[in-house]
Amino acid sequence: MSAIADVLVLGGGPAGVVVARGLAAHGLDVLLLTRRRRPAAFEGLAGRALDGLRHAGCVHALAAVGVEIRRDAEWNGAAFGGNREWITDRPRFDAALERDAADAGVRVLGARAGHVEHRADGWHVGVAGAPQAAGWRARFLVEARGRAAPRQPLLQGPPTTALARRYRLPAGRPAASAIDTFDAGWAWFAGDGSEAVLQFFLDTAPALPGRSTLAAHHAALLGRVPALAARLAGATPLGEVHARQAQTLLSDDLVSPSHLRLGDAAFAIDPLSGHGVFEAVGAGLAAVAVINTLLRRPQQAAAAMAFHRERVAGDGLRKARIGRDFYALERRWPQAPFWAARSRWPDAEPAHAPAAAGAARIVRRPVSRDGFIVEDAVVVTAEQPRGVWQVAGVPLVPLWQAWRGAAGGPGFVAGYAERLGVAPAAVHAALAWLRAHAPVAAGD
Ligand SMILES: Cc1cc2nc3c(=O)[nH]c(=O)nc-3n(C[C@H](O)[C@H](O)[C@H](O)COP(=O)(O)OP(=O)(O)OC[C@H]3O[C@@H](n4cnc5c(N)ncnc54)[C@H](O)[C@@H]3O)c2cc1C
């Protein structure tokens, strides 16, 4: 056995690195095991992903984020959206993430995890391809190997394959990104001015052609998206066409008192959302308190595990329904298998309960506070089924009770802000939210 740690994190993508940094900041000895294997690929990072990385202190990853552009999207034959995104070279970004982990005192090991086993003395992880004796042991295991993580899927979307090719662009092209659809899928072009990637998202079945004919298949698909193909005029292909699995997947076995799944290893969202990295960073940030609680306050393990399950599984289903509704907006090929399957999966339930489905309610739920998961009163609304605990740093339920008790008398906001040590504007913001939702407690 070559190394022992408090926590062993498998996978050094955004989810694994953010949680590893957070746990190290809590004084835990963290070992991060990762192998870099991603094909050369651009991804478009959402602004909220950058906010999350900032919050997590990932300065190297932020420095590796690429140019900001406005995405041109064609959906159902019309211009759509115009979201901003940051075109980012993923292998560069991943290498920067590893430096962020090391800077936080995480021991980073570039190796491939092999056999994983839970024994009486903790988790044992072997090095792939090495003798059995080599490996690592830890009290707690974080599974963050992304889509490569072994799993039992609880929910799986229509099988989807992404076929990507990288190109060198002629000089003088602006940075750009664009989406277009066709009867058998959709495609994303992203270029940083000197290089570009064109990626198709297709049904995995019927069987794709073999590796040797992928390039010809990719070239033929280009003819289906002429507006995107025009952006590649004069470009030179670089390297091979890569296929990546891109199906939506929700895993079983999300958490136990000694392990937790995170990021794509827990819930791999449809890349159409453009939010995979944002979700992974957010998951890493949220999991720090869950693991800290499981290791240091085991008497609160049930609340910590419920918090993680609700966050991943409850949200996962809602996001799958939001994706379904977006696919349904493309109405030109309702009978085509690609669109028919995705505009019906996972079910016919609404993504959000109608706002009139009931008043906002005050209930007790596990919340993340001061580095631990604790039970506290939150306000549950149709849009926020997991509940909102605070707005602008002001806990909502005590404020609501105090405001109603004082009948919102003169000087209430200034006095409350002073007692809480926050700016009056924060109390105003929290009160405005409460007035808009007017929550009722059980017994009101
Ligand atoms: C085709 C495609 C396009 C996408 N485009 C976008 C996009 O434009 N914008 C966006 O925000 N998201 C996009 N995503 C989603 C995004 O890539 C993921 O959601 C995000 O990277 C998840 O982060 P993670 O940390 O959970 O996993 P990952 O980033 O996948 O990290 C997992 C890490 O574990 C390592 N690993 C795997 N196996 C082992 C092993 N045995 N031992 C050790 N290490 C291992 C991997 O090499 C990797 O470094 C896309 C996904 C796909 C499939």
The ligand as an SDF file (V2000), in Angstrom:
LIG
                    3D

 53 58  0  0  0  0  0  0  0  0999 V2000
  -19.5310   15.8010  -26.2510 C   0  0  0  0  0  0  0  0  0  0  0  0
  -19.6230   16.6660  -25.0250 C   0  0  0  0  0  0  0  0  0  0  0  0
  -19.5910   18.0470  -25.1370 C   0  0  0  0  0  0  0  0  0  0  0  0
  -19.6770   18.8490  -23.9930 C   0  0  0  0  0  0  0  0  0  0  0  0
  -19.6740   20.2050  -24.1330 N   0  0  0  0  0  0  0  0  0  0  0  0
  -19.7830   20.9790  -23.0160 C   0  0  0  0  0  0  0  0  0  0  0  0
  -19.7970   22.4010  -23.1250 C   0  0  0  0  0  0  0  0  0  0  0  0
  -19.6950   22.9680  -24.2220 O   0  0  0  0  0  0  0  0  0  0  0  0
  -19.9060   23.1440  -21.9720 N   0  0  0  0  0  0  0  0  0  0  0  0
  -19.9980   22.5560  -20.7480 C   0  0  0  0  0  0  0  0  0  0  0  0
  -20.0890   23.2600  -19.7350 O   0  0  0  0  0  0  0  0  0  0  0  0
  -19.9840   21.2040  -20.6300 N   0  0  0  0  0  0  0  0  0  0  0  0
  -19.8930   20.4170  -21.7280 C   0  0  0  0  0  0  0  0  0  0  0  0
  -19.8740   19.0540  -21.5920 N   0  0  0  0  0  0  0  0  0  0  0  0
  -19.9940   18.4840  -20.2470 C   0  0  0  0  0  0  0  0  0  0  0  0
  -18.6850   18.5620  -19.4620 C   0  0  0  0  0  0  0  0  0  0  0  0
  -17.6400   17.9780  -20.2080 O   0  0  0  0  0  0  0  0  0  0  0  0
  -18.8610   17.7890  -18.1520 C   0  0  0  0  0  0  0  0  0  0  0  0
  -20.1610   17.9690  -17.6320 O   0  0  0  0  0  0  0  0  0  0  0  0
  -17.8800   18.1860  -17.0610 C   0  0  0  0  0  0  0  0  0  0  0  0
  -16.5460   18.1360  -17.5170 O   0  0  0  0  0  0  0  0  0  0  0  0
  -18.0510   17.2540  -15.8680 C   0  0  0  0  0  0  0  0  0  0  0  0
  -17.0260   17.4500  -14.9350 O   0  0  0  0  0  0  0  0  0  0  0  0
  -16.5680   16.2420  -14.0050 P   0  0  0  0  0  0  0  0  0  0  0  0
  -15.5060   16.7880  -13.1390 O   0  0  0  0  0  0  0  0  0  0  0  0
  -17.7400   15.6040  -13.3870 O   0  0  0  0  0  0  0  0  0  0  0  0
  -15.9800   15.1390  -15.0090 O   0  0  0  0  0  0  0  0  0  0  0  0
  -14.8110   15.2590  -16.0870 P   0  0  0  0  0  0  0  0  0  0  0  0
  -14.5620   16.6570  -16.4580 O   0  0  0  0  0  0  0  0  0  0  0  0
  -15.1520   14.2950  -17.1770 O   0  0  0  0  0  0  0  0  0  0  0  0
  -13.5270   14.7550  -15.2910 O   0  0  0  0  0  0  0  0  0  0  0  0
  -13.3190   13.4090  -14.9710 C   0  0  0  0  0  0  0  0  0  0  0  0
  -11.8210   13.1670  -14.8700 C   0  0  0  0  0  0  0  0  0  0  0  0
  -11.5990   11.8230  -14.4110 O   0  0  0  0  0  0  0  0  0  0  0  0
  -10.5300   11.2630  -15.1730 C   0  0  0  0  0  0  0  0  0  0  0  0
  -10.6270    9.8020  -15.1490 N   0  0  0  0  0  0  0  0  0  0  0  0
  -11.4710    9.0080  -15.8590 C   0  0  0  0  0  0  0  0  0  0  0  0
  -11.2280    7.7210  -15.5550 N   0  0  0  0  0  0  0  0  0  0  0  0
  -10.2290    7.7020  -14.6340 C   0  0  0  0  0  0  0  0  0  0  0  0
   -9.5610    6.6670  -13.9220 C   0  0  0  0  0  0  0  0  0  0  0  0
   -9.8440    5.3760  -14.1050 N   0  0  0  0  0  0  0  0  0  0  0  0
   -8.6030    7.0250  -13.0360 N   0  0  0  0  0  0  0  0  0  0  0  0
   -8.2820    8.3100  -12.8130 C   0  0  0  0  0  0  0  0  0  0  0  0
   -8.8860    9.3320  -13.4750 N   0  0  0  0  0  0  0  0  0  0  0  0
   -9.8490    9.0370  -14.3570 C   0  0  0  0  0  0  0  0  0  0  0  0
  -10.7510   11.8570  -16.5680 C   0  0  0  0  0  0  0  0  0  0  0  0
   -9.6200   11.7460  -17.3800 O   0  0  0  0  0  0  0  0  0  0  0  0
  -11.0960   13.3030  -16.2040 C   0  0  0  0  0  0  0  0  0  0  0  0
   -9.9370   14.0690  -16.0280 O   0  0  0  0  0  0  0  0  0  0  0  0
  -19.7930   18.2390  -22.7230 C   0  0  0  0  0  0  0  0  0  0  0  0
  -19.8220   16.8500  -22.6140 C   0  0  0  0  0  0  0  0  0  0  0  0
  -19.7520   16.0640  -23.7440 C   0  0  0  0  0  0  0  0  0  0  0  0
  -19.8080   14.5650  -23.5950 C   0  0  0  0  0  0  0  0  0  0  0  0
  1  2  1  0
  2  3  1  0
  2 52  2  0
  3  4  2  0
  4  5  1  0
  4 50  1  0
  5  6  2  0
  6  7  1  0
  6 13  1  0
  7  8  2  0
  7  9  1  0
  9 10  1  0
 10 11  2  0
 10 12  1  0
 12 13  2  0
 13 14  1  0
 14 15  1  0
 14 50  1  0
 15 16  1  0
 16 17  1  0
 16 18  1  0
 18 19  1  0
 18 20  1  0
 20 21  1  0
 20 22  1  0
 22 23  1  0
 23 24  1  0
 24 25  2  0
 24 26  1  0
 24 27  1  0
 27 28  1  0
 28 29  2  0
 28 30  1  0
 28 31  1  0
 31 32  1  0
 32 33  1  0
 33 34  1  0
 33 48  1  0
 34 35  1  0
 35 36  1  0
 35 46  1  0
 36 37  1  0
 36 45  1  0
 37 38  2  0
 38 39  1  0
 39 40  1  0
 39 45  2  0
 40 41  1  0
 40 42  2  0
 42 43  1  0
 43 44  2  0
 44 45  1  0
 46 47  1  0
 46 48  1  0
 48 49  1  0
 50 51  2  0
 51 52  1  0
 52 53  1  0
M  END
$$$$
